[in-house]
Amino acid sequence: MGAAGPGHRREYTAEVPFGTDGKGLGEGRTKRAAEQMAAREALSALGALDKLPQADEVLEAVAAHESKR
């Protein structure tokens, strides 16, 4: 996880390593967005996703899951 820029315009980066040399990279305005992008990229590279979901689809799925708790 990395961060750059001033506090009011912070940009975060995240990396999800997998296998021996694979990784998913993500960037976003929040840590969560960067982590989600990196996870989607890693899953896509592994062939676990037919298509990369849009960010709002991921957030809706997370919200639905959290509301069931």
Backbone bond lengths (Angstrom), bond angles and torsions (degrees), N, CA, C in turn:
res aa  C-N    CA-C-N  psi(-1)  N-CA   C-N-CA  omega(-1)  CA-C   N-CA-C  phi
1 M - - - 1.460 - - 1.523 106.66 -
2 G 1.298 115.24 133.14 1.444 120.91 177.20 1.523 109.91 -135.83
3 A 1.305 116.34 161.20 1.464 121.68 178.89 1.519 108.48 -141.50
4 A 1.330 114.83 144.57 1.461 120.31 178.39 1.516 108.97 -145.51
5 G 1.316 115.02 155.05 1.460 120.76 176.62 1.513 112.20 96.88
6 P 1.340 115.46 167.01 1.464 119.95 179.41 1.530 110.76 -68.77
7 G 1.307 116.98 159.63 1.454 122.55 -175.87 1.508 115.51 -52.94
8 H 1.304 117.86 -35.63 1.464 120.36 -178.16 1.526 113.02 -83.03
9 R 1.338 118.10 -8.67 1.469 122.04 177.82 1.527 110.12 -137.56
10 R 1.315 115.79 42.33 1.463 121.53 -177.04 1.525 110.68 -67.29
11 E 1.325 115.93 138.64 1.467 123.35 174.93 1.529 106.99 -120.50
12 Y 1.319 116.01 129.69 1.462 121.67 -178.78 1.519 110.18 -108.18
13 T 1.328 115.41 149.90 1.453 121.81 173.69 1.519 108.31 -126.76
14 A 1.328 116.07 147.58 1.454 121.36 179.25 1.516 109.03 -139.64
15 E 1.335 115.40 154.87 1.454 121.64 179.74 1.521 108.85 -134.88
16 V 1.340 116.29 134.14 1.464 121.85 176.47 1.526 106.64 -118.11
17 P 1.347 117.28 103.60 1.469 119.00 179.22 1.529 111.05 -79.08
18 F 1.329 116.65 147.81 1.455 121.48 174.04 1.523 108.54 -152.60
19 G 1.311 116.10 153.16 1.457 120.25 -178.33 1.512 110.97 63.23
20 T 1.309 115.51 -155.57 1.457 119.27 -178.60 1.520 113.29 -86.10
21 D 1.325 116.78 -32.46 1.471 118.13 -178.35 1.528 113.22 -143.20
22 G 1.315 117.73 11.82 1.459 119.89 179.22 1.514 111.59 -88.35
23 K 1.315 115.56 155.68 1.463 119.62 175.40 1.519 109.91 -162.24
24 G 1.307 114.22 150.62 1.450 121.67 172.87 1.511 108.21 -106.53
25 L 1.306 116.91 133.70 1.463 121.32 -179.12 1.522 108.97 -115.09
26 G 1.325 116.51 142.71 1.447 120.49 178.45 1.510 111.78 -143.67
27 E 1.330 115.26 152.00 1.465 122.56 176.51 1.517 108.36 -133.30
28 G 1.321 116.60 149.00 1.456 119.40 177.83 1.505 112.26 -171.73
29 R 1.329 115.18 170.06 1.464 121.24 179.45 1.522 111.75 -77.39
30 T 1.349 117.54 -15.77 1.463 121.72 175.94 1.531 108.43 -127.80
31 K 1.329 116.10 159.54 1.462 119.98 176.60 1.516 110.06 -59.67
32 R 1.314 115.59 -42.63 1.462 120.88 -178.04 1.529 111.48 -61.38
33 A 1.312 117.28 -44.37 1.467 120.90 179.79 1.532 110.72 -63.14
34 A 1.325 116.93 -41.90 1.464 120.65 179.41 1.527 110.62 -65.16
35 E 1.324 117.55 -42.14 1.461 121.67 179.20 1.527 110.97 -65.10
36 Q 1.330 117.17 -41.30 1.455 120.46 179.91 1.526 111.16 -65.95
37 M 1.316 117.49 -40.69 1.454 120.50 178.58 1.530 110.13 -63.75
38 A 1.326 117.20 -42.73 1.464 121.06 179.07 1.528 110.87 -63.70
39 A 1.320 117.02 -41.09 1.468 120.99 179.22 1.531 110.39 -65.55
40 R 1.331 118.02 -43.12 1.466 120.85 178.34 1.521 111.07 -61.38
41 E 1.335 116.29 -42.15 1.456 120.38 -179.77 1.534 110.28 -64.78
42 A 1.328 116.79 -41.51 1.465 120.35 178.96 1.523 110.76 -64.44
43 L 1.319 117.62 -45.82 1.466 121.11 179.00 1.520 111.43 -62.07
44 S 1.313 116.53 -39.66 1.459 121.16 178.89 1.531 110.27 -64.56
45 A 1.328 117.12 -43.25 1.459 121.31 179.67 1.525 111.25 -64.15
46 L 1.322 117.09 -30.66 1.458 121.71 178.22 1.525 111.81 -81.31
47 G 1.332 116.86 -7.11 1.454 121.02 -179.70 1.517 113.14 82.15
48 A 1.320 117.69 14.82 1.457 121.70 -178.21 1.528 112.24 -80.81
49 L 1.305 117.24 -12.68 1.465 121.37 179.80 1.522 109.33 -121.86
50 D 1.312 116.75 136.00 1.455 120.01 174.75 1.517 110.42 -72.79
51 K 1.331 115.59 -36.45 1.458 121.35 177.42 1.518 107.45 -145.40
52 L 1.306 116.16 152.64 1.451 120.75 176.43 1.518 109.07 -71.47
53 P 1.352 118.14 122.32 1.462 119.02 178.62 1.531 110.55 -71.63
54 Q 1.305 115.39 154.32 1.455 120.81 175.60 1.528 108.47 -73.42
55 A 1.310 117.30 154.67 1.459 121.76 -177.92 1.523 111.92 -57.37
56 D 1.343 117.58 -39.29 1.458 119.66 -178.97 1.528 111.61 -67.68
57 E 1.337 118.37 -30.30 1.461 121.33 176.60 1.520 110.32 -66.29
58 V 1.323 116.35 -40.01 1.463 120.95 178.85 1.518 109.80 -66.63
59 L 1.324 117.21 -45.57 1.456 120.61 -178.96 1.527 111.28 -63.56
60 E 1.336 117.76 -37.38 1.462 121.13 177.32 1.524 110.98 -65.11
61 A 1.329 117.05 -41.14 1.465 120.78 179.01 1.524 110.85 -65.66
62 V 1.319 117.18 -40.55 1.470 120.88 178.38 1.523 109.89 -65.37
63 A 1.327 117.75 -43.55 1.456 121.22 179.54 1.521 110.66 -62.94
64 A 1.330 117.40 -41.12 1.471 120.46 178.76 1.515 110.41 -64.31
65 H 1.318 116.47 -40.80 1.461 120.10 179.04 1.525 111.29 -64.87
66 E 1.324 116.65 -44.60 1.462 120.64 -178.28 1.521 111.81 -68.11
67 S 1.330 118.19 -29.63 1.465 120.44 179.61 1.535 111.70 -71.69
68 K 1.336 117.13 -20.02 1.470 121.33 179.23 1.514 112.48 -82.94
69 R 1.313 117.89 -10.07 1.470 121.59 -178.47 1.483 111.52 -69.35
